[in-house]
Amino acid sequence: MTPLPGQIINPELTLEPTIPPTLTPSMTPTPTIPEDAQLLVRARADLELLAESQMPGVRPEGWSGMAEALNPELGLLTRLDLELLYGSLVDVEVRPADWIGAVGSTPIAMARDARHDLELMADLFFGPVERPAGWYGGDPLFRCNRATQVLVQLLQRGGLFSVADINANDPDFCHQVEIASTRYTEMEILANAERGVFSPEIALVSENTITSDFAVAWLDSRARIRVGVVPNGVPVKVIGRSYADFSNMMLVSGPDFQVFVEYRNTTVTADQFRALPNVATLDIAPVCHAEWCETAD
């Protein structure tokens, strides 16, 4: 290095090259794909398989081919393509008796309807068992009629019924599920209506009673904020329950309180407890102003 006039250079000084700081790339969070979009993406892939098997390299006029999971029009466009394909391959006007079609409902229900009709159309070309290589398929229940699906899902949500013992590969699967679910409903619910299972009275407004001297009241379903002990014999109105594993917590209310207690400390039965709605889905505000209430700890 040549010194400037008047500049002294220290020969022992070693200049290190300046290294620019490494920039950490910002992490963009991966968007969560809703369950209905996941179902639709798989249905779309199978729809393309079916179309390619019957119309290699060709698609009906107006075909969208939409397969973007986060596109808000995915459900509508999948249904339109499904109807277009059926019209091109089978019949433009007429649909099978079991065809659900476009029914306005929740996104998840509409996605399941699309899977049902897709499988119904696939049966025409491949039979009820065979499918092209790479076929995603779905829950066997989605192949059943809409009424059976809704009934089974309702019973399963209450923890009262399961189709696990029915062979999903049986061509008669949906008929067996329909018989089993309706028979259960007739014999265990409708015939025992006095037990209150699934009735609005027990689920939302039924009057019950505290039956224990040790009915501890909590402001949360995890039993962390204690606010006293509900006296034995106090009437309570049932609101809902915790759906956490192994939880016995139930939300009840009175004129000046809304608290969690264990259902075993009340007149509510195990079957009634299981049929209660999930408090996480309800608009609740636990509070305690009764004479027996204590300072939260």
C-alpha positions in Angstrom: 0.0 0.0 0.0 1.4 3.4 -1.0 1.1 5.9 1.9 -0.4 9.2 1.3 1.8 12.3 2.1 2.3 12.5 5.9 0.6 9.1 6.4 2.4 6.4 8.5 1.6 2.8 7.7 2.0 0.2 10.5 3.5 -2.9 8.7 2.2 -5.1 11.6 -1.4 -4.1 11.0 -3.3 -6.6 8.9 -6.5 -5.3 7.4 -9.3 -7.9 7.3 -11.7 -7.7 4.4 -15.1 -6.4 5.3 -17.7 -9.2 5.2 -21.2 -8.0 4.7 -23.6 -9.4 7.4 -25.6 -12.4 6.3 -29.3 -11.5 6.0 -31.6 -14.1 7.5 -34.5 -14.6 5.0 -37.8 -13.8 6.5 -40.0 -16.8 7.1 -43.4 -16.6 5.4 -45.9 -18.6 7.4 -47.4 -21.5 5.5 -51.2 -20.8 5.2 -53.4 -23.5 6.8 -55.5 -25.3 4.2 -59.1 -25.8 5.5 -60.5 -29.4 5.6 -63.0 -28.6 2.8 -60.2 -27.4 0.5 -58.2 -30.5 1.2 -61.2 -32.6 0.3 -61.7 -30.6 -2.9 -58.1 -30.8 -4.0 -58.2 -34.5 -3.8 -61.5 -34.7 -5.5 -60.1 -32.4 -8.3 -57.2 -34.7 -8.8 -59.5 -37.7 -9.1 -61.8 -35.8 -11.4 -58.8 -35.2 -13.7 -58.0 -38.9 -13.6 -61.5 -39.8 -14.6 -61.6 -37.3 -17.4 -58.2 -38.4 -18.8 -59.2 -42.0 -18.7 -62.3 -41.3 -20.8 -61.2 -38.3 -22.8 -57.4 -38.5 -23.2 -55.9 -35.1 -23.8 -59.4 -33.5 -24.2 -61.6 -31.7 -21.7 -65.3 -30.4 -22.1 -65.8 -26.9 -23.3 -65.8 -24.5 -20.3 -63.5 -26.7 -18.2 -61.7 -24.7 -15.5 -59.2 -27.2 -14.2 -59.0 -25.2 -11.0 -56.9 -26.9 -8.4 -55.6 -24.1 -6.1 -56.4 -25.1 -2.5 -56.8 -21.5 -1.3 -58.9 -20.2 -4.2 -62.3 -19.2 -2.8 -63.9 -20.4 -6.1 -62.5 -24.0 -5.8 -65.7 -25.6 -4.6 -67.9 -23.9 -7.2 -65.5 -24.6 -10.1 -65.0 -28.2 -9.1 -68.7 -28.7 -9.0 -69.1 -27.1 -12.4 -66.4 -29.3 -14.0 -68.0 -32.3 -12.4 -71.3 -31.5 -14.0 -69.6 -30.7 -17.3 -67.8 -34.0 -17.4 -71.0 -36.0 -16.5 -72.8 -34.1 -19.3 -70.1 -34.9 -21.8 -69.7 -38.6 -20.9 -73.2 -39.7 -19.9 -76.1 -37.3 -20.2 -76.4 -33.5 -20.4 -79.9 -33.3 -18.8 -80.5 -36.4 -16.7 -78.6 -37.3 -13.4 -78.8 -40.6 -11.4 -81.4 -40.8 -8.7 -78.7 -40.7 -6.0 -76.9 -37.7 -7.5 -76.7 -34.9 -4.9 -75.8 -32.0 -7.1 -75.2 -28.5 -6.0 -76.8 -28.0 -2.6 -76.1 -24.8 -0.7 -74.7 -25.7 2.7 -71.4 -25.5 4.6 -68.1 -25.6 2.7 -67.3 -29.0 4.2 -70.7 -30.5 3.3 -70.4 -29.2 -0.3 -67.0 -30.7 -0.6 -68.3 -34.1 0.6 -71.2 -33.8 -1.9 -68.7 -33.4 -4.7 -66.9 -36.5 -3.6 -70.1 -38.5 -3.4 -71.2 -37.6 -7.0 -67.6 -38.1 -8.3 -67.6 -41.7 -6.9 -71.1 -42.2 -8.3 -69.9 -41.3 -11.7 -66.7 -43.3 -11.4 -68.9 -46.4 -10.6 -70.3 -46.1 -14.1 -66.9 -46.6 -15.8 -64.9 -48.7 -13.3 -67.5 -50.4 -11.2 -68.0 -50.0 -7.4 -64.5 -51.4 -6.5 -62.0 -50.6 -9.2 -60.4 -47.2 -9.6 -57.5 -45.8 -11.8 -54.0 -45.9 -10.4 -53.4 -42.8 -8.2 -57.0 -42.4 -7.2 -57.2 -40.6 -3.8 -60.7 -41.6 -2.9 -62.0 -40.6 0.5 -63.9 -41.6 3.6 -66.2 -44.5 2.6 -69.0 -42.7 4.3 -68.9 -40.0 1.6 -70.3 -42.5 -0.9 -73.5 -42.9 1.1 -76.5 -40.7 0.6 -76.6 -37.3 2.2 -79.1 -38.1 4.9 -77.1 -41.1 6.1 -73.9 -39.1 6.2 -75.4 -36.3 8.3 -77.1 -38.8 10.7 -73.9 -40.8 11.2 -71.8 -37.6 11.7 -74.3 -36.3 14.3 -74.2 -39.6 16.2 -70.4 -39.8 16.0 -70.1 -36.2 17.3 -72.1 -37.1 20.4 -69.8 -40.1 20.9 -72.7 -42.5 20.6 -72.2 -44.4 17.4 -69.4 -45.8 15.2 -69.2 -47.5 11.8 -65.8 -49.0 12.6 -67.3 -52.5 12.7 -68.7 -52.3 9.2 -66.5 -53.4 6.3 -65.7 -50.3 4.3 -64.9 -52.5 1.2 -68.2 -54.2 1.2 -70.2 -53.2 -1.9 -73.3 -53.0 0.5 -71.4 -50.7 2.9 -73.8 -47.7 2.7 -76.9 -49.8 3.1 -75.4 -51.5 6.2 -74.5 -48.1 7.6 -77.9 -46.7 6.9 -79.6 -49.6 8.7 -77.2 -49.5 11.7 -77.5 -45.8 12.2 -81.2 -45.5 11.9 -81.8 -48.6 14.0 -79.5 -47.1 16.7 -81.4 -43.8 16.6 -84.8 -45.6 16.8 -83.9 -47.9 19.7 -81.4 -45.9 21.7 -82.6 -42.3 21.3 -86.2 -42.0 20.1 -87.4 -44.9 22.2 -85.6 -43.4 25.3 -86.5 -39.8 24.8 -87.2 -39.4 28.5 -83.4 -39.8 29.1 -82.9 -36.5 27.2 -80.2 -37.8 24.9 -79.7 -35.2 22.1 -82.8 -33.3 23.2 -82.5 -29.5 23.3 -83.8 -29.6 26.9 -80.7 -31.4 28.2 -78.2 -29.9 25.8 -79.1 -26.3 26.4 -81.7 -25.5 29.0 -82.6 -28.6 31.1 -82.9 -28.1 34.8 -80.7 -30.4 36.8 -79.5 -30.5 40.4 -76.2 -30.6 42.3 -76.1 -33.9 44.2 -72.8 -33.7 46.0 -71.3 -31.8 49.0 -68.1 -31.5 47.0 -69.2 -29.9 43.7 -66.2 -27.6 43.3 -66.9 -24.7 40.9 -64.3 -23.5 38.4 -64.1 -20.7 35.9 -62.2 -22.8 33.3 -62.6 -26.4 32.0 -59.1 -27.3 33.0 -59.9 -26.8 36.7 -57.2 -24.1 37.3 -59.4 -21.3 38.7 -61.4 -22.4 41.6 -64.3 -20.1 42.8 -66.0 -22.1 45.5 -68.3 -25.1 46.1 -71.8 -25.3 44.7 -74.1 -26.3 47.6 -75.9 -29.7 47.4 -79.4 -29.4 46.0 -78.8 -26.2 44.0 -80.7 -26.3 40.6 -78.5 -25.7 37.6 -79.1 -25.2 33.9 -76.8 -27.3 31.7 -75.0 -25.5 28.9 -72.3 -27.7 27.4 -69.2 -29.7 28.2 -65.5 -29.9 27.6 -64.4 -32.2 24.7 -60.9 -32.6 26.1 -59.9 -36.3 26.5 -60.9 -37.8 29.9 -62.6 -34.5 31.0 -65.7 -34.7 33.1 -66.1 -30.9 33.1 -69.6 -29.5 32.3 -70.6 -25.8 32.2 -73.7 -25.0 34.2 -75.5 -21.8 35.2 -77.8 -20.3 37.8 -79.3 -16.8 38.4 -75.9 -15.4 39.5 -73.3 -17.9 38.3 -71.9 -19.7 35.2 -69.2 -22.2 36.2 -67.7 -25.5 35.4 -68.4 -28.6 37.6 -67.9 -32.3 37.2 -71.0 -33.8 35.8 -70.8 -36.7 38.3 -71.7 -34.1 41.0 -75.1 -33.5 39.3 -78.1 -35.4 38.1 -76.8 -35.5 34.5 -76.1 -39.1 33.3 -73.0 -40.2 31.4 -75.1 -40.6 28.1 -76.5 -37.1 28.6 -73.1 -35.7 29.3 -71.7 -37.2 26.1 -74.5 -35.7 24.1 -73.8 -32.1 25.2 -72.4 -29.6 22.8 -68.8 -28.5 22.9 -68.4 -25.4 25.0 -65.6 -24.3 22.8 -68.1 -23.6 20.1 -70.5 -21.6 22.3 -70.5 -18.0 23.4 -69.9 -18.4 27.2 -68.7 -16.1 30.0 -68.0 -18.0 33.2 -68.6 -15.9 36.3 -69.5 -16.4 39.9 -71.5 -13.9 42.1 -73.6 -16.3 44.2 -73.3 -16.2 48.0 -71.3 -19.4 48.0 -68.7 -18.0 45.5 -65.2 -17.4 46.7 -62.4 -15.2 45.4 -60.8 -16.9 42.4 -57.6 -18.7 43.2 
